[in-house]
Amino acid sequence: MELAAITLQQVMELFILILAGVILYKMHVIRSEQKGVLSAILIDFVVPCMVVGSFLGKTHDNMMELGKAFLYSLILCIIGIIISLCVSMIIHKKVRDVFRFACSFSNAAYMGFPLISALFGDTGIMFASAYITVFNILLWTVGYMFFANIKSPRQILLAIAKCPPIIGVGIGLILYIGNIRIPEFLADPINMAGVMNTPLSMVITGITVAETDVRCILKDKNLWIAVLVRLILIPCICTAVFVLFHFSGIPAVVCLILEACPAAAITTMLAFQYGKDQQYAAGLVVVSTLLSIVSLPMYAVIIQWCGVFV
């Protein structure tokens, strides 16, 4: 019941922010052409700050368990990407890139962290940070390529080198591996900017929803396939793999819960930035987030029943 209550609270907070975006658009406070400016601020400034901030202040304590968390995170993220790529073959080409990204990458940071904090405290957050590290590296390399549609190795390297969030991952890793502490007058503004990620993402999602024919989106079978893959298929296959290889304990549970979260909120912004179907992206984020009220508590019961909580 505790997990269900926490999940419900997180989803309600997300939907209030989405509603704020809808209201701002309907009242003409923000217009469609201004959404691009907000998206650029998010991708080029806020997200890099959030990524760097996720590495700040992390210590190298409990390295054995932390190492397991990194390994579990990598396994789960790769499983999610492989499943998404396979299922995407039956998805309409128009929304295939959005489908691949949304199914591969969850809203782990916002939806997952409060759940992990409530269940496992600071220890859980440490393992969750390992997941987010692996997640960010893959999101801003593999995930970035889903949208950018770049093929040659040279194009890929150039795109990665110029991508602000990837630069943020690089800076963060240097700070973490080198155990480098930066002064508070630098760390505090970075963290303050990073905190804007979720509210700004949700407001932009709300603007997109306000521009969208919601009833038409809900009739799209491609959306419901994506929701089933993100909330049911990927978590169930990941759990089966962990049971098969006898992965258990707090690091395993933390990583599984984060992998089972709804579609990443940033899906909408990337779809807009790269000229993909942003209405499909917004619908997918909204519907998967709403249904996670039911799916996440049920999933916690399933992994406990499977013995991963041992």
N, C-alpha and C positions, 0 to 999 in steps of 0.2 A: 504493500500500500504506500510505503514511503517513496519508493521509486515512481509509482504512478502519480503521486501528488507533485513531486519535483518536476516530472516530465510535463504535467499539465500546466504548471506555473511557467515553465520555460516557453512552451508553445504559445500560451496566452500573451506573454511579453513580446514574442516575435510578431504575433498577429496585430497587436496594438501598434507596433512600428510600421507594419505593412499598411494598416488602416490610415496611419498618419500620412503616408505617401499618397494614398488614394485621395484623401481629403485635400492635401496640398495641390494635387493636380486638378481636382474638380473645382477648387476655388481659384484656379489660375495663378496661384502663388509660384508654381513651377510649371514651365511649359516643356513640351516634348524636346525641343532643341536644347534646353538647358540640362537635360538628362545626360547628354554626352560629357558636359563639363564635370558633373558630379561623378560620373563613371571614371573619367581620367584622374580626378583627385583620389578616388578610391584605389585604383590599380597602381598609379604611379607614386603615390605618397603614403596613404593610410596602410595599405597591405604590406609594403616593405617595412614600415615601422612596427607593425604587428608581428611580423616574422622575426625581425631582429629582437624585439622585446621578449619573444618567447624563449630566447636563449639567455637573456640577462639574468644574473643571480643564480643560475643553476650550478650546483656543486657536483662533484664526482663521487659522492657517498653511495654505498650499496651498489657497487658497480656490477656485481654478478647478476642480481635481479634486474638491474637497469639494462644490462646487456641482453637478457631474455626479452625484455620489453621491446628493444630495438629489433631483435630477430622476429618476434611475433608480429610486430607492426609491418615489417617488410613483407612477410609471408601473406598477411591479410590484404595489404594494399595490392600486391601482385595478383592474388586470387581475384579480387574485385575487378581489376583492370582486364584480366583475361576473360572473365565471365561477361563483362560489358562488351568487349570486342566481339565475342562469339555471338551473343544475342543480337547485337546491332546489325548483323547481316540480314535479319528479317524486318528491320525497321526502315521506314521510308527515308530515302536519301536526303530529303530536305531537312530532316531533324536528326540525322544519324550522328553528327558531331556533338550536338547538345546531349543526345541520349548517352553517348559513350562517356562524356565528362560527368554528367549528373549521376550516372550509375556507378562510376569508378570512385568518385570522391564525395564523402559525406560531410555533413555540417558538424563535424566533430568538436571544433573549438567551442562553439556556443552551446549547442544542445548537449554535448557530451561532458564537458568539464564540470558543470554544476552537479550532474548526476554522479560523476566519479568522486567529486569533493564530498558530497553528502554520504556516499557509501563507504569510502576508504580514507578520507581526509588527505593530509599532505603526502602520505605515501602513494596514494592513488594518483595524485596530481603529478608527482615525479614521473611515474610510469606513463601517464597521459602525455607528458611533455616529450617523452621518447617517441610516442606515436605521432604527435604533431610534427616533430622534426622530420621523420621519414615521409609523412604525409605531404608536408610543404615541398620537400625536394622533388617528389614524384608529381605533385600537382603542377608545379611551375616548370617542369621539364616535359614529362609525358602528357599531362593534361593540357599544357600550353600548346603542344603540337596538335592536339585534337582540333583546336580552334584555328590555329594559324595556318594549317594545311601546308606545312613546309616538308620537303622530301629529301633534298640533298644534304649530306653531312655538313657541308660548309654553311648552308642556310640555317640548319639546326643550331650549329655552334654560334653563328652570328646573332640569331634570334635569342638564344639563351643568354649570351653575353650582354645584350642590350635590354633584357627584360628586368625592370626594377624589382619585382618580387624575388626573382632568382638571385639578383645581386644581394638582396636582403638575406637570403638563405646562406650565401657565401660568407657574408660579414658575420652572421650569427654563428656559423660553424667555427670560424676562426676564433671568435670570442670564447666559445664554449670549449673547444679542444685545447686552446692555449690558456684556459682558465684566466682570461683577461677581464679585469674589472674596469668599467668606465665610470667616470665621476657622475654623481647624482644629477648635476645640472644638465648632463646630456641624457642620462637614462630616463629621467622623469618625463621630459618632453616626448621622447620616443614612445614610452608606454602610454602617455596621454593621447598621442595621435593614433596609436594602435587600437585603443579602446573604441575609436569611432567606427571600426570595421563593421561590426554587426548592425548598429543602428543605421548607418549610411547604406549598407547593402539592402536592408529591409525596406527602407524608404524608397530606394530606387526600384526595388521589386514591386512595391505598392504603386508607384507611378506607372510601371509597365502593366500591372493588372488593370489599372484604371483605363488604359488605352486598349485593353483587350476585350474581345467578346468571350466572356468566361463560359457561357453556356456552350459555345462552339468548341472551346478548348476541352471541356469535360467530356465531349462526345468523341474525342480523338483516342482511338485504341492504342496509338503509340505512347500516349501519356500513361495509360494504365499499365502497359507492359513495363515501362520504365519504373513505375512505382512498385510493382511486384518484384522486379529484379533488385531494386535498391533496398526495400524493406524486408523482403522475405527470402528470395533465392540466394543472394550473396551471404546474408547472415547465417542461413541454414547450412550452406556448403562450407563456410568458414568454420562453423561449430563442428561439423562432421570431421573435417581435417584435424582439428585440435583434439577431438576425442580419439581419432584413429592413431595419432602420434603421442597421445597421453600428455598433451600440454595442459597444465593446470596451475592454479595459484592466482594470486592477485594480479600479477602482470598480464596473464592470459585473459582474465575476466575484463580488466580495464580495456585492453585492446579490442576485444570482441564487441563490447558495448559501443565503443567509439566507431567501429566499422559499421555497426547496425543503425547509425543515425540517419536522418533523412538527407535529401540531396543538398549539396553545398549551396549556400545563399549566393555565393559569388558566380554561380552558373549564369544568372540573369545578366550580370554586368559584362561577362566575357562574351556572351551571345550578342549583346548590343554592340560591344566594341569591335567585334569581328564580323558583323553583318549576318549573323545566324538568326534562326527563328526565336526571337526574344519572348514572344507570347507563349510559345511552347515551353521555353525555359522557365518563365515566371509561373506558369500553371503547374509545372512539375515540382518546383520548389514549394509552392503553397500547398498543393495536395499532399505531397509526401510528408511535409512538416505536420500538417493537421492529422494525418493517419498515424504518425509516430506516437501520438497520445496512447494509442492502443498497442502498436507493435513493439515499442521499447519495453514496457512492463512485461508483456508476454514473453519477449525474448529473454529477459532476465530470469524468468521462471524456467525457461527451456534450458539455458546453460547451467543453471543450478541443478536441474533434474539430470542433466547429462554428466554431472560430476566435475565440471570445470572449476567450480567454486572451491574444490577441495584444497 
